[in-house]
Amino acid sequence: MAALTIVRNKQKRRRTRGSLEDLSFAELAQLMALGGKSGCIRITDGEFRGEAWFEDGRLRHARTNGSTGEQAFMALAGWTSGSFQIAHDMVAYRPKMNHDTMHLLMKSMKEMDEASFAERAEAI
């Protein structure tokens, strides 16, 4: 069972915290998309950091240490370790995108599968 904690900050915003070992980024993004939620998923894994902003379930902005936009979202989908925090009901100040979250998740999963297949084929 995933260990989640909901914390209230001074502005009464809810925050959910946990580990990517319990809930993957893909699962978190699906929860935001299917629930039509707004908020920011922040991921930290050592020196690596990333954020994905959602508004009414749609991806509005994403960034990591080295990328932004769709490329950053695709990178986050591949992270398997680290901790996450969801700041609920927060929206991006200046949204840069308006993407269907489920479409991008499927695209990122397909790319990861193809990369994994290519690595296995090279090993043969």
C-alpha positions as CSV (number, residue, x, y, z in Angstrom):
1,M,0.0,0.0,0.0
2,A,1.3,3.4,-0.9
3,A,2.4,5.6,1.9
4,L,0.8,9.0,1.4
5,T,0.6,12.0,3.7
6,I,-1.7,15.0,3.2
7,V,-0.3,18.1,4.9
8,R,-1.9,21.5,5.1
9,N,0.3,24.6,4.7
10,K,-0.3,28.1,5.9
11,Q,-2.5,28.9,2.9
12,K,-4.7,25.9,3.6
13,R,-3.5,24.2,0.5
14,R,-3.3,20.4,0.6
15,R,-0.1,18.6,-0.2
16,T,0.2,14.9,-0.8
17,R,3.7,13.3,-0.4
18,G,5.1,9.9,-1.2
19,S,7.7,7.8,-3.0
20,L,7.8,6.9,-6.7
21,E,8.6,3.4,-5.5
22,D,5.0,3.3,-4.2
23,L,3.2,5.4,-6.9
24,S,4.9,6.0,-10.2
25,F,4.8,9.4,-12.0
26,A,2.5,7.8,-14.6
27,E,0.0,6.7,-11.9
28,L,0.1,10.2,-10.4
29,A,-0.4,11.9,-13.8
30,Q,-3.3,9.5,-14.5
31,L,-4.9,10.5,-11.2
32,M,-4.6,14.2,-12.1
33,A,-6.0,13.6,-15.6
34,L,-8.8,11.2,-14.9
35,G,-9.9,13.2,-11.8
36,G,-9.8,16.5,-13.7
37,K,-7.5,17.8,-11.0
38,S,-5.4,21.0,-10.9
39,G,-2.0,21.1,-9.1
40,C,1.7,20.5,-9.4
41,I,3.5,17.2,-9.1
42,R,7.1,17.9,-7.9
43,I,9.6,15.1,-8.0
44,T,13.0,15.1,-6.3
45,D,15.6,12.4,-6.7
46,G,18.9,13.6,-5.3
47,E,20.1,16.5,-7.5
48,F,17.4,15.8,-10.1
49,R,14.2,17.8,-9.9
50,G,11.1,18.0,-12.0
51,E,7.6,19.5,-12.0
52,A,4.5,18.9,-14.0
53,W,1.6,21.4,-13.7
54,F,-2.0,20.4,-14.4
55,E,-5.2,22.3,-14.8
56,D,-8.5,20.5,-14.9
57,G,-6.5,17.3,-15.7
58,R,-4.7,18.8,-18.7
59,L,-0.9,19.2,-18.7
60,R,-0.1,22.9,-18.7
61,H,3.6,23.0,-18.0
62,A,6.5,20.6,-17.2
63,R,10.2,21.1,-16.5
64,T,13.2,19.1,-15.3
65,N,16.8,20.2,-14.6
66,G,17.6,19.9,-18.3
67,S,14.3,20.3,-20.3
68,T,10.9,21.8,-20.5
69,G,7.6,21.1,-22.1
70,E,6.7,17.7,-23.6
71,Q,10.3,16.5,-23.4
72,A,10.4,17.2,-19.7
73,F,7.1,15.4,-19.1
74,M,8.4,12.4,-21.1
75,A,11.5,12.3,-19.0
76,L,9.5,12.5,-15.7
77,A,7.4,9.5,-16.9
78,G,10.7,7.4,-17.0
79,W,11.8,8.3,-13.4
80,T,11.5,5.2,-11.1
81,S,13.0,6.5,-7.9
82,G,12.7,9.6,-5.8
83,S,10.0,11.4,-3.8
84,F,7.0,13.3,-4.9
85,Q,4.8,16.0,-3.6
86,I,1.5,17.1,-5.1
87,A,0.5,20.7,-4.4
88,H,-3.3,20.5,-4.9
89,D,-5.4,23.2,-6.5
90,M,-2.3,25.2,-7.7
91,V,-2.1,26.3,-11.3
92,A,0.8,27.4,-13.5
93,Y,1.3,31.1,-13.4
94,R,2.1,31.3,-17.2
95,P,1.0,28.0,-18.7
96,K,3.1,27.0,-21.7
97,M,1.1,24.0,-22.9
98,N,-2.4,22.5,-23.1
99,H,-1.9,18.8,-23.8
100,D,-4.0,15.8,-23.2
101,T,-2.2,14.1,-20.3
102,M,-3.3,10.6,-21.2
103,H,-2.1,10.9,-24.8
104,L,1.3,12.1,-23.6
105,L,1.5,9.2,-21.1
106,M,0.7,6.7,-23.8
107,K,3.3,8.3,-26.1
108,S,6.0,8.2,-23.3
109,M,5.2,4.5,-22.4
110,K,5.5,3.6,-26.1
111,E,8.8,5.3,-26.5
112,M,10.2,3.6,-23.3
113,D,9.0,0.2,-24.6
114,E,10.6,0.8,-28.0
115,A,13.9,1.9,-26.3
116,S,13.8,-1.2,-24.1
117,F,13.2,-3.4,-27.1
118,A,16.1,-1.8,-29.0
119,E,18.4,-2.4,-26.0
120,R,17.4,-6.1,-25.8
121,A,17.8,-6.5,-29.6
122,E,21.4,-5.1,-29.5
123,A,22.3,-7.5,-26.7
124,I,21.4,-10.5,-28.8
